[in-house]
Amino acid sequence: MVLLVAFSLFNCNSNNEERPIFVLSKSNLVGIHEIESFILDTKTTTEVSGFPVVINSNSVGNLFQVELIFNADDTYSLKGEYAVTTTITSAGSQPVVNEEILIVNESGTFSVNNTENTISFISPEAEFLTGTLTVSGLSEEKLSLLQTVEETISLRNTLIEADLKISFLRKE
């Protein structure tokens, strides 16, 4: 009886299947992915007469009909359209809300750095996915990317800080 109980205790976890680790690699990206979510937060600080003027912008996408296709030859394409609601706020002003439909049509090459956990998108016409994005999550079903960018425009005494969060669901 004691042996039966001990055997049961040691084997109780054997029914739980462990999921394999999904490693960032080109072969794990190849296929069709659809956008699931898109959020872009931007903070623009401009110095006017020695005082900082801050404008915040929050863009949230929805109604996605956009496909990201990673090809085995290191090329990608991103095509489709989606709706975006942008809310702009600044101190002392009412928020300004803008809704629009955006069309995306870009293509180029991509490279993967699994040491840094990043994907770099290279395309002269790219406006949506551009530069290096950090992979914050990767599974058989989902790809989540982050990008933080800071840009200084010296002639205008302006600092732009942008945080992009975008996730894709694997279609094929």
N, C-alpha and C positions, 0 to 999 in steps of 0.2 A: 504494500500500500504506500509506504514512504517513497519507494522508488517511482511509483506511478505519479505521485504528486510532484516529485522533483523533476521528473521527465516532462510533465505538463508545464511547469513553470519555465523551464529552460527553452521550451519549444513554442511558447505562446506568441512570440514575436515572429515566428517563421512564416506566418500567413501574411504578414505585412510586407508588401513588395516595396523595395526602395527604388525611388526614381533615379535614373542616371543623371549625372550632371550634364547640363547642356552647355557646351563650350562654344564661345564665339569663334566662328570660322566662316569662310566664304561658303563652304558646302552647307552649313546650317542656315544660311540666309537665302540661298538660291530658291526662287519661287515667287509667287504672287502674294502680296500683303495688302490688306485694306486698312485705311486709317480708322482707328477706333476713337481717338480723342486728340485734341490739339488745344494747347493753352500757351499764350505768349504774353508775358508780363514785361513791360518796358518802363523804365524810369529815365526821364530826360531832365538834367539839371543844367540850367544856363545862368551864368552870372550876369546880372543886369545892374549897372551902377553900383557894383560891390555887393549886391544882395543875390542870394541864390533863388531862382525861380524853378520850382519842381513841377513837372507834369508827369502823371502816371497814366499808363495805358494798359488795359487788360483786354486781350482778345481771346474769345472762346469759340472754337469751331463746332459745327454740327451739320447734320444732313449730308454726311460724307458720301461721295461717289468717286473716290480717288484710289487708284491702285499704284502701289510701288512694286516694281518688278526688278528683282536681282537676277542677273544672268550669270551663267558659269564663266563667261569670258570677261568678267570684271566690269561689265557695263550695267547700268540701271536706267530705268525710265519711271517717271512719276507723272501720271496723267489723270485728269478728271476735274471735278468741281465740288465745292463745298460752300456752306454758308458760314459766315463769321459775324459775331456780335462784338464790337469794340466799345469799351467804356473808357472815356478820357476824363480824368479828374485833375484839378489843381486847386490850391488853397484859395478860398474866397470865391469860387465859381461853382455853378451847378454842374453836375456830371453831364457829359455829352455822349449820347449813345448812337452808334452808327451800325446798321446792319447791311451786309452786302453779300453777293454771291461772287466767289473768286474762282477763276479757272487756272489750273496748274497744267503745264505742259513742258516738262524739262527732261533732259537725259544727259548722261555723261558716264564717267567711270567712278568706281568706288574701290577703296582698299580697307582692309581690316587689320587692326593692331590688337591682338588678343592679350598682349602684355599690358597695354594701357586700357583695354576694354573699350575701344573706340572704332567708329566707322568714319572714314573721310570720303566726302562726296566732292568730286571735281567736275565742274561744268561751267563754261563761260556764261551761259544764259540762266543759270540757276538762281532762283530767288527764294525758293521754299526750303529745300535741303541744300545747304551750302557749308563748306568747311568741315570741321571735325566735330562729331557728336559722340557723347558718351553713352554707352549701352548700360542702362540702369536695370534692365530685366530682359531675359531671353529664355524662352521655352519653346516647345513644339508648336504652341498655339499663339504666342505673343512676343512682340519685340517692342521694347520701350526705350526711348532715346531722350537725352537731355543735352542742352547746349546753353552755356552762359557766355555772353559776349559783352565786352566793354570797348567803347570807342570814344576817343576824344577828338573833338573838332576845335582846334586851337583858334582859328579865325573867328569863331562864334562864341568862344568861352563856354563850350557845351560838352557835357559828359553824358553819353548814352549807355545805359546798362540794360541788357535784355536777357531774359530767361525763357527758354523754350522747353516745353514738355510735350512729347508726341508719342502716341503708341499705335501700333499696328496689330491687326489680327491676321494670322496666316490663312490664306484662302486655298492655296495649293502648295 
